[in-house]
Amino acid sequence: MSLDRNVPFAVHRPPQPTAVLYDSPHSGRYYPPDFKLGAPLSDLRRGEDAYVDELLLPSVEDGAMLLVNNYPRCYIDVNRAESDIDESQLAEPWSSELGQLAPTEKSKRGLGLIRRYVVPGIEAQAGPLRVFEVRARLDGVYHPYHIALADLVRRMHDAEGVVLHVDWHSMKSVGNAMTPDGPGARRSDFVVSDVHGRSADPQLTELVVESLRALGYTVSVNDPYAGGTIVQRTGAPPQGVHSIQVEINRALYLDEIKVEKTDGFAPLANNLRELTRRLVAATLKP
């Protein structure tokens, strides 16, 4: 993966084109010089969907196109709306030229476009940002990523007539005060989300769910996560574009405190390859 700050994302292409598109928006680990850290890097890395890109990379050989964000979500979160900003994180009034701010409950929990907390009590930013700093992050990382994703969707749809997009994330094994399920909530192995049936054909969602269960995993559907900005924007089932969000329980492959891979990493990556083969087979042209 490129760590050049002028290349905000990487695209990994399969040997043969298919209708399956993966993206990993939160696994970036390039912390640029202009990012004034509010905590040690070892703490900030706990905010990453660490190594999800590497879990998915072998699946490229099985037919999945893979888009990966190079920048960390603590720098700017590409799975949020541009307007989802907590005004307390700004050092000056927001520019009306950039549109009106509309912070959601995610900003209130410290998880907006510009992340406030890595985990409760640990600040991600060294201090409030100037408007030009936020704009630089939007122009340099956020918009290029969304343009790249939309372009891949369009090209694949033109070629295949259908797109099955899976937006991959990882989640803490236990919820905390910043998560929708609250402190102490233990999660299933996977959470599969389709915005309650609005971002994908329910049969495709069921295919993902049942494939993971057949591999021996526990799976929740739309709980506690129903699907973020990316799947909400991308999914258009009537037009043949299906977008599903998948959250992986980090305990399956990661030491969550040290942010280091465990022995579970390779078996999980192999199982995701099997899932990929099933999705590719299901979307082949008749």
C-alpha positions in Angstrom: 0.0 0.0 0.0 1.3 3.5 -0.8 2.1 5.8 2.1 2.5 8.8 -0.2 0.3 11.6 1.3 -0.5 12.6 -2.3 -2.2 9.2 -2.9 -5.1 9.1 -0.3 -6.3 5.6 -1.4 -5.1 2.4 -3.1 -7.1 0.2 -5.5 -6.3 -3.5 -5.8 -7.7 -5.1 -8.9 -8.6 -8.8 -9.3 -7.1 -10.9 -12.1 -10.5 -11.0 -13.8 -13.3 -8.4 -13.5 -16.3 -9.4 -11.4 -19.3 -7.6 -9.8 -17.9 -7.7 -6.3 -16.4 -4.5 -4.8 -14.9 -4.3 -1.4 -13.8 -1.1 0.4 -12.0 -0.5 3.7 -12.4 3.1 4.7 -11.0 3.0 8.2 -7.9 0.8 8.0 -5.6 3.6 7.0 -2.4 4.1 9.1 -0.6 6.9 7.4 -0.5 9.8 9.9 0.5 12.9 8.0 2.8 15.6 9.3 0.0 18.1 9.6 -2.0 15.9 12.0 -1.4 17.3 15.4 -2.0 14.3 17.6 -4.0 14.6 20.8 -2.6 11.3 22.2 0.3 9.0 21.6 0.2 7.2 18.3 -0.2 3.9 20.1 -3.5 5.2 21.5 -4.6 6.7 18.3 -4.1 3.4 16.5 -6.9 1.9 18.6 -9.3 4.0 16.6 -8.3 2.2 13.4 -10.1 -0.7 11.8 -6.6 -2.1 12.1 -5.4 -4.5 9.3 -8.8 -5.0 7.8 -7.2 -4.1 4.5 -4.7 -6.9 4.9 -7.5 -9.3 5.9 -9.2 -8.5 2.6 -6.1 -8.4 0.3 -6.0 -12.2 -0.4 -9.6 -12.0 -1.5 -8.5 -9.9 -4.5 -7.2 -13.1 -6.1 -10.6 -14.6 -5.7 -12.3 -11.8 -7.6 -12.9 -8.8 -5.3 -12.0 -5.3 -6.3 -10.6 -3.6 -3.2 -10.5 0.1 -2.4 -8.5 1.1 0.7 -8.2 4.4 2.4 -4.6 5.2 3.3 -5.4 7.8 6.0 -6.7 7.1 9.5 -10.3 7.8 10.5 -9.0 10.0 13.3 -7.7 12.4 10.6 -11.0 12.5 8.8 -13.7 9.9 8.7 -14.8 9.2 5.2 -17.9 7.3 6.5 -19.5 10.4 7.8 -21.4 13.3 6.1 -19.2 16.4 5.4 -21.6 18.4 7.7 -21.3 16.0 10.7 -18.9 18.2 12.7 -19.0 19.2 16.4 -18.6 23.0 16.5 -16.6 22.7 19.7 -13.8 21.2 17.6 -13.5 24.3 15.5 -11.2 27.2 16.4 -13.3 29.7 14.5 -16.8 30.0 12.9 -17.6 27.5 10.1 -17.6 28.9 6.6 -21.0 29.2 5.0 -19.4 28.5 1.6 -18.9 24.9 2.8 -22.5 24.4 3.7 -24.3 24.3 7.0 -23.1 22.1 9.8 -25.5 19.3 10.8 -23.9 17.3 13.6 -25.5 14.0 14.3 -25.5 11.7 17.4 -22.1 10.4 16.2 -20.6 13.9 16.7 -22.2 14.0 20.1 -20.4 10.8 21.0 -17.1 12.1 19.7 -17.3 10.1 16.4 -18.1 12.7 13.8 -16.3 13.7 10.6 -13.4 14.9 12.7 -13.1 12.4 15.5 -12.9 13.9 19.0 -12.2 10.8 21.1 -10.3 7.6 20.3 -12.0 5.9 23.2 -13.8 7.7 26.1 -11.4 10.2 27.7 -8.6 10.0 25.1 -8.6 13.0 22.7 -7.7 12.4 19.1 -6.9 16.0 18.1 -4.3 18.2 19.8 -6.8 21.1 19.8 -9.6 22.8 17.8 -9.0 23.0 14.0 -9.1 26.0 11.7 -11.6 25.9 8.9 -8.8 25.7 6.3 -7.5 22.6 8.1 -10.8 20.8 7.9 -11.2 21.9 4.2 -7.7 20.5 3.4 -8.7 17.1 4.9 -11.9 17.2 2.9 -10.2 18.1 -0.4 -7.1 15.9 0.1 -8.7 12.7 1.5 -12.5 12.7 1.9 -13.6 13.8 -1.6 -11.0 11.7 -3.5 -12.0 8.6 -1.7 -15.7 9.1 -2.4 -15.0 10.0 -6.1 -12.9 6.8 -6.4 -15.6 4.6 -4.9 -18.3 6.1 -7.1 -16.1 5.7 -10.2 -15.5 2.0 -9.4 -19.2 1.4 -8.8 -20.1 3.1 -12.1 -17.4 1.2 -14.1 -18.3 -2.1 -12.6 -22.0 -1.6 -13.1 -21.4 -0.6 -16.8 -19.4 -3.8 -17.3 -21.4 -6.3 -15.2 -24.9 -4.8 -15.0 -24.9 -5.3 -11.2 -22.6 -4.4 -8.3 -22.3 -6.1 -4.9 -20.4 -3.6 -2.7 -19.3 -4.6 0.7 -18.1 -1.9 3.1 -15.7 -3.6 5.6 -15.1 -2.4 9.1 -13.9 -3.9 12.5 -15.5 -3.3 15.9 -14.5 -3.5 19.5 -15.4 -6.9 21.0 -17.2 -5.1 23.8 -19.1 -1.8 23.6 -18.3 1.4 25.5 -19.8 4.7 26.2 -19.2 5.9 22.6 -20.9 2.9 20.9 -24.7 2.6 20.3 -25.0 -0.6 22.4 -23.3 1.0 25.4 -20.7 -0.1 27.9 -20.1 -3.8 28.5 -22.2 -5.0 25.5 -20.6 -8.1 24.0 -20.8 -8.3 20.2 -21.3 -11.2 17.8 -18.5 -12.2 15.5 -19.9 -10.2 12.7 -22.6 -7.5 12.2 -24.0 -7.4 8.7 -26.0 -4.2 7.8 -28.1 -3.0 4.9 -29.9 0.0 6.4 -32.8 -2.3 7.2 -33.2 -3.5 3.7 -32.7 -0.2 1.9 -29.2 -0.4 0.6 -29.2 -4.0 -0.8 -31.5 -6.7 -1.9 -32.4 -8.7 1.3 -31.5 -11.9 -0.6 -27.9 -10.7 -1.0 -27.8 -9.6 2.7 -29.0 -13.1 3.6 -26.3 -14.6 1.4 -23.6 -12.8 3.3 -25.2 -13.7 6.7 -25.7 -17.4 5.9 -22.3 -17.7 4.3 -20.6 -16.4 7.5 -22.8 -18.6 9.7 -21.9 -21.6 7.6 -18.2 -20.8 8.3 -19.0 -21.1 12.0 -19.4 -17.4 13.0 -22.2 -15.7 15.0 -23.8 -12.9 13.1 -26.1 -10.1 14.0 -28.1 -8.1 11.4 -28.5 -4.3 11.6 -27.7 -4.4 15.3 -26.0 -2.5 16.8 -25.0 -1.0 13.5 -27.4 -0.5 10.6 -25.1 1.0 8.0 -23.2 4.3 7.8 -22.8 7.1 5.2 -21.0 5.0 2.6 -23.6 2.3 2.2 -26.4 4.8 2.5 -24.9 6.8 -0.4 -23.8 3.8 -2.5 -26.7 1.4 -2.3 -29.4 1.7 -5.0 -31.0 -1.8 -5.3 -33.5 -0.8 -8.0 -30.6 0.2 -10.2 -28.7 -3.0 -9.4 -26.2 -1.5 -7.0 -26.3 -3.3 -3.6 -24.3 -2.1 -0.7 -23.7 -4.0 2.6 -21.7 -3.0 5.6 -19.8 -5.7 7.5 -18.3 -5.3 11.0 -15.7 -7.8 12.1 -15.3 -8.4 15.8 -11.6 -7.5 16.5 -11.2 -10.3 19.1 -11.2 -12.7 16.1 -7.8 -11.5 14.8 -6.4 -8.7 16.9 -4.9 -7.8 20.3 -7.2 -4.8 20.8 -4.9 -3.0 23.3 -1.6 -3.5 21.5 -3.2 -3.3 18.0 -1.2 -6.4 16.9 -2.4 -9.4 14.9 -3.1 -12.6 16.7 -3.0 -16.2 15.5 -6.6 -15.8 14.4 -5.6 -13.5 11.6 -4.7 -16.1 8.9 -7.7 -18.4 9.5 -10.0 -15.4 9.3 -8.4 -14.1 6.1 -8.9 -17.6 4.6 -12.5 -17.7 5.6 -13.1 -14.3 4.0 -11.7 -15.7 0.8 -14.3 -18.4 0.9 -17.0 -15.8 1.5 -15.6 -13.9 -1.5 -15.8 -16.9 -3.7 -19.4 -17.4 -2.8 -20.3 -13.8 -3.5 -18.5 -13.8 -6.9 -20.3 -17.0 -7.9 -23.7 -15.5 -6.9 -23.1 -12.4 -9.0 -21.8 -14.1 -12.2 -23.7 -13.3 -15.3 -26.0 -16.1 -16.4 
